[in-house]
């Protein structure tokens, strides 16, 4: 349930900046918070429907001549109140779930070579993610033009966390590979 609530509040947060389509919201998630909160297009649209039923967002149908019509979503006063209440709660959240770690925990059932392959792939994926994160400062610069002054600071703090976390994951994977190789 917390996962759905965080997605809903992420959507409300983006809509607190400006009205957006579902497509715009998906792009916003992908270009800014993807490294800590992935949102698939279908999830965004499903959540928008739920938020509308709750009275937290409304939409206006925009008729277009050369493209399909679109829905432009706006946060309501109730939605803004709910979003700010969620934001004011603080986190207290140190839950951590990882299918990689769950699999690694039980990997005594696999040949070590296979486990090493998994960790090498994980490390490579993290390196690719760090490379993708190189685009974040440009995204912050672009979106900061239309955002309140303090927001880019907070966006940068989350990006810094993501970069540090990915570097830690790479270091951990490389250390784990060395330990596994030494155990053979």
N, C-alpha and C positions, 0 to 999 in steps of 0.2 A: 504493500500500500504506500509506503514512504516513497518508493520509486515513482509511482504515478503522481503523488503529491508534488514531488520536486519538479517533475516535468511540467505539471500544471503551473506551478509557481514560476518556473523559468519562462514559460510562455507569457504569463502575466507580467513578469519583469521586462521582457522585450517589448510588450505592448504598452508598458508604462512610458517607454521612450517615444513611441509613435505607433500609428495604426499600420498594420502589416497584413499581407495575405499569408496563407498557410505556406506557400512557396517561400516567401520572404522570411518567415520564421525558421523554416528548415535551413535556409542559407545562413541565417544569423547564428543558429546553433552550430552549424558546421564551421563557420569562420571564426568563432570566438570561444565557445565553451566545450567544443567537441572532445578535447583532451581529458575532461573530467565528467562530461555528461553528453552522451551520444543520444540523439533523437532521430529516429527514422521518420520519414515523411508520413507514413500511415499512422504512427503514434501521434504525431503533431495534429493531424486532422481529427483523429478520434478524440483527442484531449480537447481540441477546440470545440467540438460538438458538446462534450460534457460541460465545459466551462460556460457555454452559451445556455445550456439547460439550467445551470446553477445561477444564471444571471450575472456572471462575472465578465462576460464579453458580449458584444453585439457585432453584427456584421451588416455591411451594406453591399449589395450586389452592384458591381461596376460592369456596365455593358461596354464591350469593346468591338470595334468594327473588324479589325484584322486578326484578332486573337479570340480565344474562348473567353466568355465572361468570367469574372473572378469575384471572390468574396474578400472584402477588405474589413479586417477585424479591428475593433477598438475595445480597450478595457473600459468597464463601467465603474461608477463610483464604488459599488459593492466589491467589484473585482480588485480595485486599488486598495480598498480597506483590508480585504482578505490577504492580499499580497504583502502589504506593510505589516500586518499582524504576524504573518509567517516569517518575514524578514526580522522582526523584532524579537522573535523567540530565541535567536541564537542557535547554535548547532548542537553542542553536546554530543555530536555524532562522531564516534571513532570506529564505527562498524567498517569492516573491511572484508570484502568477498572477492575471491579470485579462483576461477576454475583452474588456472595454471597451477596455483599452489595446492589445490585439492588433488589434482592429478599427480603432482610431484610427490605429495605425501604418500601416495599409494604406488609410486613408481618402482618399488622394490620388486614388483611383478613383471617388470620389463627388463630387457637387456640394457646395460648401462649405455651402450652406443646409441640406442634409440632415445634414451633420456637426454643424452648430450645433444642429439639432433634437435630435440624439442627446445632445449635451452638456447642453442645457437639460433634457431628460428625466432624465438622470443627476443633475443638480443638484437637481431637484425630488424625485427618489427619495431622495437623501441628506437633504434637508430633512425629508421625511416620516419618515425613519428617526430623525433627531435628535428629532423630535416624539415618536415611539414610545419613545425612550430616556428620556423624562421620567418614565416609570413605573418605571424601574429602582430609584430610591431606595426606593420603597414596597415593591418586591419584596425588596430587601435587608433592609429593616426586618422584613418578615413572616418571612422565612426565618432571620434572624439569631437569632430567639428559640429555635430548636432546634439552632443550630450552635455549634461551638466558638468562643470569643471572638475569635480572630484572623481567622476566615474572612470576616466582613463587610468587614474592611479590604482583603483581597485581591480580593473581589468589587467593591468600590468602585474599586480601582486599574484593574481591567479595564474597568469602565464608563467611567472617565475617559479611558482610551485610546480606547475606541470613540467617545466624543463628540468628542474632539479630532481623531481621524482623519476622522470625517464632516465636521467643520467645515473641515478642510484640503481634503477632496475638493470641497466646495462652492466654496471660494475658488479652487482650481485650475480647476474647470470654468468659473467666471465669467471668470477671467483668460484661459483658452483661447478662450472665445467672443469676447472683445474682440480677441484677436490674429487670430482667423479673420475677424472683421468688418473689421478694419483691412487685411487682406490682399486684400480684394476691390476 
